[in-house]
Amino acid sequence: MNRVAAVDCGTNSIRLLIADVADGRLQDVHREMRIVRLGQGVDATGEFAPDALSRTQSALSAYADFMRRHDVGAVRMVATSAARDVANREQFFAMTSEVLGAVVPGTVAEVITGTEEAELSFRGAVGELDSAAAPFVVVDLGGGSTEVVLGSDDVVAGYSADIGCVRLTERCLRSDPPTEDEIDAARSVVRDALGEALRVVPVEQARTWVGVAGTMTTLAALAHKMTTYDSDAIHLSRVGFDELLPVCAELLAMTRQQRAVLGPMHEGRVDVIGGGALIVQELAALLGERAGISELVVSEHDILDGIALSLG
């Protein structure tokens, strides 16, 4: 059995999974998520903000302490959308090398391509699903990008669209709550990006839509009318579009203050969940039209699990 640590550093959050890997299966030891907003302002400036790097370093240092405490033998950290776009990413690499190198010498973050991100997300998401429900279209809705991946046992096609809840909010949804003009502009951006994705990924072949990452799981918790977030109850739960879409519309119409008091809402998602909800609305419309899909299956397992499995 091999004890490994996987770190997924996205635009909005940084997440850790320490797990034992044996025979292609994971046994969780420790799983954690922190909101650091590494991608703060990246869409506008093309650089990591000093405060964002500092928040990320603080979280990663805490993760390194967990790795040492649990006697991890291998570490892999991947950085995704925000790190692909910046001019000053060498500062980020130097920081990760210093922190992670103290756990396993030579470890540094990798900036992976959208294709690699899609494949890792798919591998992590479908491991516990019934193969009779395949083909699956897995959607990993992040802060800076959205991965759309089709496959059964293996990936058939995948695409990383350059939209996410943070990027879309910063670009289009600036008012509180967003104005109709802002929402219309955001829909145009999302439809263009998803149109590109669906030219590559034949989603009409899909039988099951699987959603992963924080926007998807939060929407599911709200649709299930949870008063607090319960990851065990969320994992592999199903949400019909008749429950999902009203939640999306309500979130877009709310102020940040109204969202903040919702029981399952993480404070780090309050200002960007509306952008994520809009992307989900557009995905539901497209998947309903093209594949006849009418519900969302939500998985707590995603790219983080895919990263850990790659170390097994």
Backbone bond lengths (Angstrom), bond angles and torsions (degrees), N, CA, C in turn:
res aa  C-N    CA-C-N  psi(-1)  N-CA   C-N-CA  omega(-1)  CA-C   N-CA-C  phi
1 M - - - 1.466 - - 1.519 109.38 -
2 N 1.318 115.85 137.54 1.450 122.01 -174.42 1.523 109.37 -115.77
3 R 1.331 118.44 120.78 1.462 121.14 178.22 1.527 109.66 -91.03
4 V 1.324 116.01 123.75 1.459 121.34 -173.31 1.526 109.82 -129.53
5 A 1.322 114.49 163.03 1.464 121.45 173.96 1.518 108.67 -127.16
6 A 1.320 115.97 130.07 1.461 122.61 176.42 1.517 108.36 -115.83
7 V 1.325 115.96 135.81 1.459 121.37 177.04 1.524 108.16 -127.01
8 D 1.317 115.33 126.97 1.462 122.23 176.49 1.522 107.74 -112.45
9 C 1.316 116.41 114.33 1.463 121.31 -178.79 1.528 108.13 -109.45
10 G 1.314 115.77 104.89 1.450 120.98 -178.24 1.514 112.45 -103.83
11 T 1.311 115.97 -165.96 1.459 121.88 -178.59 1.518 111.34 -71.93
12 N 1.333 117.28 -34.24 1.461 120.97 -175.51 1.523 112.94 -108.09
13 S 1.327 117.44 -38.18 1.461 120.32 -172.79 1.520 111.71 -129.89
14 I 1.327 114.38 161.62 1.466 121.63 170.00 1.521 106.62 -125.67
15 R 1.337 116.42 131.25 1.461 120.79 -172.00 1.516 110.48 -128.93
16 L 1.317 114.82 148.31 1.463 122.66 -178.98 1.522 109.96 -124.35
17 L 1.330 115.79 136.53 1.457 122.11 168.56 1.522 108.40 -130.41
18 I 1.308 116.77 120.26 1.465 122.35 169.12 1.521 105.80 -105.62
19 A 1.330 115.69 125.93 1.463 119.75 -174.12 1.519 110.48 -148.24
20 D 1.327 114.74 156.34 1.464 121.87 169.90 1.519 107.76 -94.92
21 V 1.331 116.41 131.39 1.459 121.93 -177.96 1.522 108.90 -112.96
22 A 1.335 115.45 127.47 1.463 120.96 176.23 1.517 108.95 -151.32
23 D 1.319 115.88 129.20 1.467 121.87 177.06 1.528 112.37 55.08
24 G 1.328 115.78 39.59 1.452 120.02 176.86 1.512 115.11 72.65
25 R 1.341 117.75 15.48 1.463 122.42 179.58 1.520 109.53 -122.38
26 L 1.326 115.83 152.00 1.457 121.60 -179.63 1.518 110.71 -109.94
27 Q 1.322 115.59 140.31 1.457 122.31 169.00 1.520 107.27 -119.54
28 D 1.332 116.96 110.70 1.459 120.64 -176.36 1.525 111.56 -62.11
29 V 1.333 114.79 138.59 1.456 122.61 170.82 1.528 109.59 -110.24
30 H 1.325 115.62 -45.11 1.471 120.54 178.69 1.522 108.29 -154.72
31 R 1.342 115.76 135.05 1.462 121.78 178.97 1.531 107.79 -135.97
32 E 1.338 116.63 133.85 1.463 119.97 -174.76 1.521 110.48 -153.17
33 M 1.328 115.81 150.56 1.461 122.08 177.17 1.521 109.49 -134.87
34 R 1.332 116.26 138.13 1.462 121.48 173.49 1.530 108.46 -132.45
35 I 1.323 115.74 139.72 1.460 120.94 175.84 1.520 108.49 -86.42
36 V 1.336 117.16 119.94 1.476 121.35 179.42 1.526 112.79 -121.48
37 R 1.339 116.23 -13.48 1.472 122.15 179.57 1.548 111.27 50.34
38 L 1.335 115.41 53.13 1.460 120.30 178.32 1.525 111.10 -57.40
39 G 1.333 116.22 -33.63 1.461 120.20 -176.76 1.514 114.59 -84.46
40 Q 1.325 117.78 13.86 1.468 121.54 179.41 1.538 110.98 -52.76
41 G 1.333 116.58 116.28 1.455 121.62 175.24 1.515 115.97 74.70
42 V 1.334 118.07 -0.38 1.468 120.31 -176.06 1.532 111.95 -61.33
43 D 1.327 116.95 -38.20 1.464 120.12 -178.68 1.523 111.36 -60.42
44 A 1.337 116.68 -32.36 1.466 120.94 -177.76 1.524 113.00 -91.47
45 T 1.354 116.79 -38.16 1.462 119.85 -171.92 1.521 114.50 -100.86
46 G 1.335 117.07 -24.63 1.460 120.83 -176.40 1.511 113.42 75.51
47 E 1.345 117.74 14.19 1.462 121.56 -179.63 1.519 110.61 -140.81
48 F 1.351 115.07 153.35 1.453 119.59 171.04 1.520 109.19 -71.63
49 A 1.326 116.92 134.75 1.459 121.42 175.21 1.523 109.35 -75.74
50 P 1.346 118.41 143.25 1.476 120.35 178.92 1.521 113.18 -54.25
51 D 1.331 117.53 -40.95 1.466 120.41 179.69 1.527 111.17 -63.50
52 A 1.340 116.40 -37.62 1.459 120.39 -179.70 1.534 110.90 -67.04
53 L 1.320 116.66 -40.80 1.464 120.40 176.89 1.529 110.83 -64.26
54 S 1.334 116.02 -38.95 1.459 119.90 179.84 1.528 111.18 -65.71
55 R 1.329 117.31 -42.51 1.469 120.53 178.05 1.527 110.94 -62.43
56 T 1.331 115.55 -40.79 1.459 120.27 -178.57 1.522 110.79 -67.63
57 Q 1.329 116.96 -40.99 1.468 120.48 178.27 1.526 110.99 -62.60
58 S 1.321 116.99 -40.90 1.465 120.24 179.75 1.528 110.81 -61.97
59 A 1.333 117.11 -45.41 1.458 120.87 179.68 1.525 111.21 -65.52
60 L 1.337 116.87 -43.36 1.460 120.68 -178.22 1.529 111.03 -65.43
61 S 1.322 117.39 -36.11 1.466 120.56 177.45 1.521 110.83 -63.39
62 A 1.337 116.28 -39.95 1.467 119.43 176.40 1.529 110.51 -64.77
63 Y 1.318 117.19 -39.35 1.461 120.93 177.87 1.530 110.70 -63.78
64 A 1.332 116.32 -39.82 1.468 119.87 179.44 1.531 110.56 -61.12
65 D 1.333 116.92 -36.70 1.467 120.19 177.00 1.530 110.45 -62.63
66 F 1.344 117.65 -41.55 1.465 121.07 177.13 1.531 110.26 -62.42
67 M 1.323 117.44 -41.01 1.466 121.14 -179.41 1.526 111.00 -61.15
68 R 1.330 116.00 -44.61 1.466 119.16 178.69 1.528 111.17 -65.18
69 R 1.322 115.81 -41.47 1.462 120.62 -178.36 1.530 111.55 -62.38
70 H 1.335 115.83 -34.16 1.463 120.45 -177.59 1.529 112.96 -98.05
71 D 1.324 117.06 9.56 1.466 122.21 173.13 1.531 111.98 55.80
72 V 1.328 115.59 54.19 1.462 122.34 -179.84 1.527 110.26 -72.92
73 G 1.340 116.53 137.35 1.453 120.76 -179.04 1.507 115.00 -98.16
74 A 1.345 117.34 -21.17 1.466 121.27 -179.41 1.523 108.56 -145.92
75 V 1.328 115.19 143.32 1.469 121.51 -178.39 1.518 109.22 -131.79
76 R 1.330 115.82 136.55 1.464 120.03 170.15 1.530 108.19 -134.74
77 M 1.316 115.54 125.79 1.461 121.74 177.24 1.521 108.34 -119.06
78 V 1.335 115.92 127.70 1.454 119.25 176.16 1.520 109.51 -117.60
79 A 1.313 114.67 143.94 1.462 122.58 175.24 1.520 107.11 -116.71
80 T 1.325 115.40 142.35 1.458 118.95 -169.87 1.528 111.63 -116.49
81 S 1.311 118.41 -126.58 1.461 122.51 -164.30 1.520 114.53 -52.81
82 A 1.341 117.92 -53.02 1.462 119.66 -174.92 1.525 111.39 -59.13
83 A 1.344 116.58 -41.00 1.460 120.28 -176.69 1.521 112.71 -72.73
84 R 1.337 117.77 -17.83 1.467 119.68 176.56 1.522 111.55 -76.14
85 D 1.328 116.56 -19.91 1.463 120.14 -168.20 1.524 115.13 -102.01
86 V 1.332 118.96 -8.57 1.462 119.89 -165.85 1.527 113.53 -98.51
87 A 1.338 114.24 153.91 1.453 121.21 178.66 1.530 111.69 -85.37
88 N 1.331 117.98 -25.07 1.470 120.91 -174.16 1.522 112.94 -108.23
89 R 1.328 116.55 35.53 1.465 118.06 -175.58 1.528 113.00 -71.03
90 E 1.339 118.75 -14.13 1.463 119.93 176.90 1.528 110.99 -62.43
91 Q 1.331 117.37 -31.53 1.461 120.04 175.26 1.528 110.14 -63.43
92 F 1.301 115.33 -39.86 1.462 121.24 178.73 1.525 110.09 -64.70
93 F 1.329 117.51 -46.15 1.462 121.05 179.39 1.519 111.64 -60.67
94 A 1.333 116.42 -43.43 1.463 120.39 -179.13 1.527 110.52 -61.59
95 M 1.319 116.38 -41.71 1.460 120.56 179.76 1.517 111.19 -64.79
96 T 1.332 117.99 -46.68 1.460 120.46 -178.56 1.522 111.56 -65.92
97 S 1.318 116.46 -35.43 1.461 120.81 178.67 1.524 110.78 -63.70
98 E 1.323 115.98 -42.02 1.463 120.52 179.78 1.527 111.41 -65.63
99 V 1.326 116.89 -44.99 1.462 120.53 -175.13 1.529 111.11 -73.84
100 L 1.340 117.24 -50.75 1.461 120.37 -175.44 1.523 112.21 -77.38
101 G 1.331 116.52 -29.54 1.460 119.95 178.78 1.513 112.86 -62.96
102 A 1.336 116.36 -22.69 1.461 120.41 176.53 1.524 111.75 -75.12
103 V 1.336 117.09 -15.85 1.468 121.97 177.33 1.520 110.01 -94.34
104 V 1.313 116.51 -56.64 1.462 123.08 175.71 1.529 106.89 -128.86
105 P 1.331 118.64 108.98 1.466 121.20 -175.70 1.523 112.57 -51.96
106 G 1.327 115.03 136.87 1.459 121.22 177.79 1.514 114.93 89.64
107 T 1.334 117.61 -5.02 1.466 120.43 -178.93 1.520 110.67 -75.82
108 V 1.317 115.93 133.51 1.467 122.27 176.74 1.525 107.33 -147.10
109 A 1.309 116.53 155.47 1.463 119.95 179.00 1.519 110.93 -64.81
110 E 1.333 115.80 146.41 1.469 122.23 171.86 1.524 108.34 -106.81
111 V 1.309 116.64 137.20 1.458 120.10 169.23 1.518 106.48 -93.77
112 I 1.326 116.59 112.21 1.456 119.99 -176.02 1.523 110.63 -95.96
113 T 1.309 115.77 156.84 1.459 121.27 179.23 1.528 110.07 -75.00
114 G 1.313 115.63 165.77 1.452 119.88 175.66 1.515 112.13 -60.66
115 T 1.322 117.05 -35.67 1.471 120.83 179.01 1.526 110.79 -65.61
116 E 1.344 116.61 -44.63 1.467 120.35 177.85 1.521 110.90 -63.19
117 E 1.336 115.94 -40.45 1.463 120.39 178.84 1.524 110.40 -60.89
118 A 1.319 116.09 -43.67 1.462 120.80 -179.98 1.522 111.10 -62.09
119 E 1.331 117.03 -44.63 1.464 120.56 -177.77 1.523 112.13 -66.73
120 L 1.346 117.46 -40.48 1.461 120.67 177.94 1.531 110.97 -66.07
121 S 1.335 116.71 -40.17 1.464 120.66 177.91 1.517 110.85 -61.72
122 F 1.326 116.80 -43.43 1.462 121.30 179.98 1.520 110.62 -62.74
123 R 1.308 116.41 -46.93 1.473 119.92 -177.80 1.529 110.76 -60.94
124 G 1.326 116.53 -41.47 1.454 119.35 179.99 1.512 113.41 -69.76
125 A 1.341 117.01 -33.30 1.464 121.27 -171.18 1.521 113.88 -80.52
126 V 1.327 118.90 -33.74 1.467 120.00 -167.75 1.522 114.12 -98.60
127 G 1.329 118.12 -1.05 1.461 120.29 -173.65 1.515 114.66 -58.80
128 E 1.320 118.16 -31.61 1.470 121.17 -177.15 1.523 113.09 -102.87
129 L 1.310 117.75 5.11 1.465 120.33 -176.04 1.524 111.31 -87.92
130 D 1.316 115.72 149.83 1.457 122.51 178.35 1.527 108.80 -70.58
131 S 1.323 116.53 124.29 1.466 120.43 -177.67 1.521 112.16 -62.48
132 A 1.338 117.72 -19.19 1.463 120.31 178.31 1.521 111.74 -66.96
133 A 1.358 116.48 -18.91 1.460 120.60 179.32 1.528 112.51 -88.56
134 A 1.332 117.71 -1.16 1.458 122.04 179.49 1.538 110.03 -76.05
135 P 1.323 117.26 162.18 1.459 128.88 -3.72 1.541 112.83 -67.50
136 F 1.346 114.09 149.59 1.452 121.65 178.90 1.524 109.63 -104.21
137 V 1.334 116.26 142.86 1.456 119.69 164.55 1.526 105.94 -110.16
138 V 1.322 115.19 112.56 1.457 122.05 -178.53 1.524 108.19 -97.19
139 V 1.331 116.01 129.55 1.463 121.17 178.03 1.524 108.31 -120.51
140 D 1.326 115.01 118.90 1.463 122.81 176.70 1.523 106.86 -104.65
141 L 1.336 116.30 101.80 1.462 121.70 -175.44 1.525 108.18 -96.26
142 G 1.328 115.78 104.70 1.453 121.06 -176.98 1.515 113.14 -103.60
143 G 1.315 114.59 -165.35 1.452 119.72 179.87 1.512 113.36 -77.94
144 G 1.342 116.22 -36.04 1.456 119.74 -176.14 1.503 114.90 -113.55
145 S 1.327 117.40 -21.51 1.459 120.55 -178.44 1.518 110.05 -146.07
146 T 1.330 115.14 163.76 1.463 122.34 177.46 1.517 108.34 -129.77
147 E 1.332 115.93 120.04 1.456 120.97 -179.93 1.529 109.79 -95.90
148 V 1.326 115.48 131.61 1.459 122.45 177.20 1.521 107.01 -118.84
149 V 1.346 117.12 119.17 1.470 121.14 -172.30 1.516 109.67 -133.52
150 L 1.318 116.78 133.04 1.455 122.88 177.93 1.518 109.58 -113.72
151 G 1.342 116.21 136.93 1.454 119.34 175.43 1.510 111.63 179.14
152 S 1.326 115.03 176.01 1.458 122.43 173.48 1.517 107.02 -118.61
153 D 1.328 118.48 -93.76 1.464 120.01 172.08 1.517 110.64 -78.42
154 D 1.311 116.79 -34.91 1.458 123.00 179.93 1.524 109.68 -124.82
155 V 1.317 115.26 162.43 1.459 121.38 179.24 1.522 109.81 -72.75
156 V 1.332 116.03 129.77 1.458 122.10 174.76 1.525 110.10 -91.11
157 A 1.328 116.67 -44.47 1.459 121.45 179.94 1.521 108.50 -158.71
158 G 1.325 115.92 148.72 1.457 120.52 178.48 1.510 110.72 -149.79
159 Y 1.327 115.29 154.72 1.468 120.66 -179.58 1.521 108.59 -149.97
160 S 1.320 116.41 138.64 1.459 121.99 175.74 1.526 108.35 -106.01
161 A 1.340 115.63 109.26 1.467 121.36 -179.91 1.524 109.19 -87.26
162 D 1.312 116.28 138.52 1.460 122.04 -172.94 1.528 111.24 -82.99
163 I 1.335 115.47 51.76 1.463 121.98 174.42 1.518 108.62 -136.70
164 G 1.297 117.14 149.90 1.449 123.51 176.75 1.509 108.20 -164.56
165 C 1.334 117.06 174.33 1.456 118.95 -172.73 1.524 113.08 -66.29
166 V 1.342 117.90 -36.79 1.465 120.11 178.58 1.522 110.62 -72.53
167 R 1.316 116.05 -49.68 1.471 120.25 -177.54 1.536 111.03 -59.88
168 L 1.336 116.64 -44.09 1.463 120.08 -177.98 1.532 111.12 -67.50
169 T 1.332 116.70 -39.91 1.464 120.05 179.26 1.523 110.90 -64.40
170 E 1.327 116.85 -47.58 1.467 119.65 -178.86 1.524 111.79 -64.55
171 R 1.320 116.40 -33.93 1.463 119.94 -176.43 1.528 112.54 -79.69
172 C 1.329 116.89 -38.86 1.475 119.79 -168.55 1.523 115.84 -124.44
173 L 1.326 118.45 -37.75 1.467 121.58 -166.82 1.527 110.62 -102.46
174 R 1.305 117.32 69.19 1.464 121.68 -170.90 1.526 113.82 -89.55
175 S 1.331 117.97 -23.61 1.470 120.87 -177.58 1.522 110.61 -83.18
176 D 1.325 116.01 165.85 1.456 121.72 -178.17 1.529 110.17 -132.07
177 P 1.355 118.23 98.06 1.466 127.22 -0.04 1.531 110.99 -78.62
178 P 1.320 118.23 169.60 1.471 120.80 179.84 1.525 111.28 -60.82
179 T 1.325 115.32 144.98 1.465 120.33 176.21 1.528 109.92 -79.11
180 E 1.324 115.52 164.72 1.472 119.92 178.05 1.524 110.68 -60.69
181 D 1.347 116.79 -39.46 1.475 119.79 178.77 1.523 110.71 -62.72
182 E 1.338 116.91 -40.93 1.463 120.18 178.82 1.537 110.76 -65.05
183 I 1.305 115.77 -41.83 1.473 119.84 179.50 1.521 110.27 -64.86
184 D 1.322 117.48 -41.94 1.463 120.63 178.11 1.527 110.86 -61.79
185 A 1.338 116.34 -42.95 1.467 120.08 178.88 1.528 110.40 -63.72
186 A 1.330 116.35 -41.22 1.467 120.03 179.25 1.528 111.06 -64.26
187 R 1.340 116.94 -40.81 1.476 119.42 178.52 1.523 110.77 -61.29
188 S 1.305 116.78 -39.40 1.458 120.18 179.41 1.529 110.88 -61.81
189 V 1.341 116.10 -43.61 1.467 120.96 178.26 1.528 110.13 -61.79
190 V 1.324 116.84 -46.52 1.467 121.48 -177.55 1.522 111.06 -65.42
191 R 1.328 117.41 -43.59 1.462 119.78 -178.84 1.519 111.36 -64.19
192 D 1.317 117.33 -38.35 1.468 120.04 177.03 1.522 110.45 -62.81
193 A 1.345 116.04 -46.18 1.463 120.32 -177.15 1.530 111.17 -66.91
194 L 1.330 117.09 -43.55 1.463 119.45 179.35 1.517 111.57 -70.19
195 G 1.314 116.94 -30.80 1.462 119.63 175.05 1.513 111.19 -60.12
196 E 1.342 116.27 -41.59 1.474 120.44 176.25 1.522 110.49 -62.87
197 A 1.327 116.61 -43.25 1.467 120.39 -178.82 1.524 111.55 -62.49
198 L 1.322 116.31 -43.19 1.466 119.55 -175.43 1.526 112.87 -78.27
199 R 1.311 117.26 -9.53 1.472 119.24 170.16 1.530 110.64 -76.09
200 V 1.328 115.68 -20.94 1.470 121.32 -179.51 1.528 111.36 -99.56
201 V 1.318 116.46 -37.00 1.466 121.71 -173.98 1.533 109.22 -105.90
202 P 1.342 118.56 115.27 1.469 121.36 -177.43 1.532 111.51 -79.17
203 V 1.329 116.23 76.71 1.462 120.48 -173.03 1.524 112.57 -67.37
204 E 1.332 117.13 -15.80 1.469 118.88 178.11 1.531 111.59 -62.82
205 Q 1.340 117.46 -17.13 1.467 120.69 177.35 1.529 112.57 -80.72
206 A 1.328 117.66 -13.79 1.465 121.49 -172.80 1.521 112.40 -73.46
207 R 1.325 115.64 145.64 1.469 121.99 172.86 1.525 111.30 -107.40
208 T 1.352 117.08 -25.60 1.459 121.31 -174.33 1.520 110.36 -136.29
209 W 1.335 115.99 132.40 1.464 121.73 174.92 1.525 108.38 -98.80
210 V 1.332 115.46 123.42 1.460 122.08 178.82 1.529 108.17 -114.95
211 G 1.327 116.57 122.71 1.456 121.56 179.03 1.513 111.09 -108.09
212 V 1.341 116.49 135.18 1.461 120.87 179.43 1.524 109.47 -129.80
213 A 1.321 115.27 163.45 1.469 126.44 178.56 1.529 111.38 87.90
214 G 1.333 115.04 170.56 1.450 122.47 -164.70 1.509 116.92 -61.39
215 T 1.338 117.80 -37.10 1.461 118.66 177.56 1.523 110.39 -61.69
216 M 1.316 117.35 -47.62 1.461 121.93 -177.72 1.528 111.34 -62.77
217 T 1.327 117.07 -45.97 1.454 119.55 -176.77 1.528 111.43 -69.65
218 T 1.330 117.20 -34.26 1.468 120.13 177.47 1.523 110.71 -67.66
219 L 1.324 117.40 -43.83 1.459 120.41 177.36 1.531 110.87 -59.91
220 A 1.322 116.61 -40.81 1.461 119.93 178.89 1.521 110.88 -63.65
221 A 1.333 116.63 -43.00 1.466 120.09 179.32 1.522 111.11 -60.70
222 L 1.324 116.98 -41.23 1.463 121.05 178.87 1.527 110.68 -68.09
223 A 1.338 116.65 -40.62 1.470 119.94 178.63 1.524 111.18 -64.39
224 H 1.337 116.55 -33.71 1.466 121.00 177.94 1.537 112.26 -81.30
225 K 1.330 115.72 0.73 1.470 122.55 178.13 1.534 112.77 59.73
226 M 1.323 114.85 39.11 1.463 119.41 175.63 1.524 110.12 -73.25
227 T 1.317 116.61 142.90 1.463 120.29 176.08 1.526 111.50 -89.03
228 T 1.320 116.69 -25.24 1.464 122.73 171.53 1.520 107.83 -136.65
229 Y 1.321 116.04 157.73 1.462 119.74 -177.02 1.525 110.65 -75.23
230 D 1.311 116.95 130.85 1.465 123.11 -178.83 1.532 107.83 -129.19
231 S 1.328 116.36 100.30 1.463 120.20 -173.63 1.524 112.21 -65.25
232 D 1.330 117.69 -34.58 1.466 119.81 179.36 1.521 110.99 -64.65
233 A 1.332 116.62 -40.64 1.464 120.58 -179.99 1.528 111.60 -72.63
234 I 1.308 116.34 -30.41 1.471 120.75 -179.28 1.524 111.31 -73.18
235 H 1.326 117.08 -40.34 1.466 121.41 -171.98 1.526 111.45 -57.81
236 L 1.330 115.73 121.69 1.458 125.85 -179.93 1.538 113.42 65.64
237 S 1.328 116.61 18.18 1.465 119.10 174.15 1.526 109.86 -76.29
238 R 1.324 115.80 161.76 1.461 122.28 -177.51 1.524 109.36 -118.77
239 V 1.337 114.42 140.26 1.464 120.90 179.38 1.524 107.94 -130.29
240 G 1.319 117.04 116.97 1.454 120.37 175.89 1.519 110.96 -70.75
241 F 1.318 116.18 152.12 1.464 119.92 -179.65 1.527 111.56 -60.06
242 D 1.342 117.44 -28.43 1.458 119.70 179.31 1.525 112.00 -67.90
243 E 1.338 117.40 -19.86 1.466 122.26 174.16 1.527 111.45 -96.90
244 L 1.321 116.32 -35.81 1.461 121.72 -174.94 1.525 112.83 -71.98
245 L 1.317 117.12 -48.07 1.464 120.07 -171.74 1.524 113.82 -66.99
246 P 1.344 120.22 -37.53 1.459 118.54 174.61 1.532 113.15 -61.39
247 V 1.341 117.21 -36.58 1.462 120.62 177.59 1.530 110.13 -63.26
248 C 1.326 116.68 -42.73 1.463 120.68 178.62 1.529 111.20 -60.22
249 A 1.327 116.32 -45.83 1.463 120.82 -179.26 1.528 111.09 -64.20
250 E 1.322 117.26 -40.30 1.462 120.93 179.84 1.527 111.34 -64.65
251 L 1.321 117.20 -41.94 1.463 120.35 -179.78 1.523 111.56 -64.02
252 L 1.321 116.78 -39.27 1.467 120.08 178.75 1.521 111.83 -64.49
253 A 1.317 117.17 -31.47 1.464 121.30 -177.89 1.527 112.96 -85.41
254 M 1.315 118.21 -14.94 1.466 122.16 -176.35 1.520 112.27 -79.04
255 T 1.329 115.06 156.85 1.460 121.24 167.69 1.528 108.70 -81.25
256 R 1.326 116.66 165.82 1.464 120.00 176.49 1.530 110.74 -60.17
257 Q 1.321 116.12 -38.79 1.466 119.91 -179.93 1.522 111.29 -62.41
258 Q 1.313 117.32 -39.24 1.462 120.81 179.04 1.531 111.28 -67.55
259 R 1.332 116.78 -39.56 1.464 119.77 178.30 1.523 111.47 -66.17
260 A 1.341 115.96 -36.22 1.465 121.00 -173.33 1.521 113.00 -62.78
261 V 1.320 117.87 -25.44 1.463 119.65 -177.28 1.533 112.71 -92.83
262 L 1.325 117.56 1.61 1.458 120.79 177.03 1.529 109.31 -71.89
263 G 1.318 117.13 129.60 1.462 121.38 -171.26 1.513 116.35 -53.24
264 P 1.340 119.67 -48.29 1.472 120.23 -176.62 1.531 114.26 -81.08
265 M 1.334 118.57 -0.39 1.463 121.73 -171.22 1.527 111.41 -81.80
266 H 1.324 117.24 120.54 1.462 121.34 172.84 1.520 108.36 -73.10
267 E 1.333 116.76 138.17 1.459 120.40 -176.20 1.529 112.66 -59.08
268 G 1.316 116.94 -27.20 1.457 120.12 -179.63 1.521 113.85 -78.02
269 R 1.334 117.31 -5.50 1.467 120.77 178.68 1.531 112.42 -106.88
270 V 1.311 117.29 -8.15 1.461 121.34 -171.93 1.524 111.98 -54.44
271 D 1.322 117.59 -44.89 1.468 120.18 -173.19 1.519 113.55 -83.41
272 V 1.345 118.63 -11.06 1.471 119.75 -175.23 1.523 114.09 -121.29
273 I 1.330 117.95 -5.01 1.469 120.19 -175.92 1.527 111.62 -65.08
274 G 1.343 117.76 -28.72 1.464 119.59 177.61 1.519 111.95 -62.51
275 G 1.334 116.48 -41.28 1.460 119.80 176.42 1.506 111.83 -62.90
276 G 1.339 116.59 -40.91 1.455 120.09 176.73 1.513 112.17 -64.52
277 A 1.340 116.42 -39.38 1.463 120.84 179.30 1.523 111.15 -63.02
278 L 1.318 116.62 -38.15 1.469 120.40 179.31 1.533 110.28 -64.94
279 I 1.328 117.25 -41.61 1.469 120.49 177.85 1.522 110.15 -61.98
280 V 1.330 116.70 -41.18 1.466 120.51 178.96 1.530 111.01 -64.57
281 Q 1.323 118.05 -40.06 1.465 120.87 176.01 1.526 111.09 -55.88
282 E 1.327 116.13 -46.60 1.462 120.48 -177.85 1.526 111.55 -68.80
283 L 1.330 117.01 -38.08 1.466 120.37 176.38 1.526 111.10 -63.14
284 A 1.328 116.60 -43.79 1.464 120.13 -179.81 1.525 110.83 -61.13
285 A 1.329 116.68 -41.49 1.467 119.71 179.65 1.528 110.76 -63.23
286 L 1.322 116.81 -44.09 1.467 120.79 -178.15 1.526 111.73 -68.60
287 L 1.321 117.64 -43.45 1.465 120.42 -178.13 1.521 111.22 -71.98
288 G 1.315 116.47 -32.30 1.460 118.99 174.93 1.519 111.64 -65.71
289 E 1.331 115.54 -43.48 1.467 120.86 -178.27 1.522 111.95 -70.35
290 R 1.334 116.95 -43.65 1.465 120.02 -171.40 1.521 114.19 -89.58
291 A 1.343 116.68 -28.90 1.465 119.04 -174.72 1.519 112.96 -122.82
292 G 1.329 118.19 -2.34 1.451 120.40 -179.19 1.518 113.27 68.70
293 I 1.321 117.12 21.28 1.467 121.69 -179.46 1.532 109.24 -80.82
294 S 1.342 116.55 139.28 1.460 119.87 -176.77 1.528 113.29 -130.85
295 E 1.335 116.72 9.80 1.457 119.15 176.96 1.523 110.15 -150.11
296 L 1.316 114.30 161.31 1.459 123.29 178.61 1.519 109.05 -114.17
297 V 1.342 116.49 130.55 1.461 122.23 171.21 1.524 106.86 -100.54
298 V 1.316 116.73 128.14 1.465 120.89 -175.12 1.524 109.79 -107.46
299 S 1.335 115.91 130.52 1.462 120.95 179.44 1.527 110.04 -117.89
300 E 1.323 115.73 136.09 1.464 121.37 172.85 1.529 111.15 -80.75
301 H 1.324 117.14 -8.37 1.459 121.19 -179.41 1.524 108.91 -102.72
302 D 1.320 116.13 135.55 1.458 119.77 -169.21 1.518 110.81 -156.43
303 I 1.331 116.72 -142.42 1.465 121.18 -177.30 1.529 111.64 -58.66
304 L 1.332 117.24 -33.78 1.465 120.45 -179.74 1.523 110.71 -59.74
305 D 1.333 115.94 -43.26 1.464 120.54 177.74 1.526 110.93 -68.08
306 G 1.328 116.19 -36.87 1.458 120.08 176.70 1.518 112.25 -62.30
307 I 1.331 116.30 -39.77 1.469 120.74 177.23 1.524 110.55 -62.91
308 A 1.341 115.95 -46.76 1.469 119.56 179.92 1.527 111.58 -61.51
309 L 1.329 116.86 -42.07 1.469 120.57 179.95 1.531 111.10 -63.97
310 S 1.331 116.75 -31.05 1.478 119.38 179.79 1.526 112.30 -67.73
311 L 1.336 117.36 -15.03 1.463 121.67 179.79 1.531 112.30 -94.16
312 G 1.351 115.81 -7.95 1.468 119.91 -174.55 1.516 113.05 -74.52
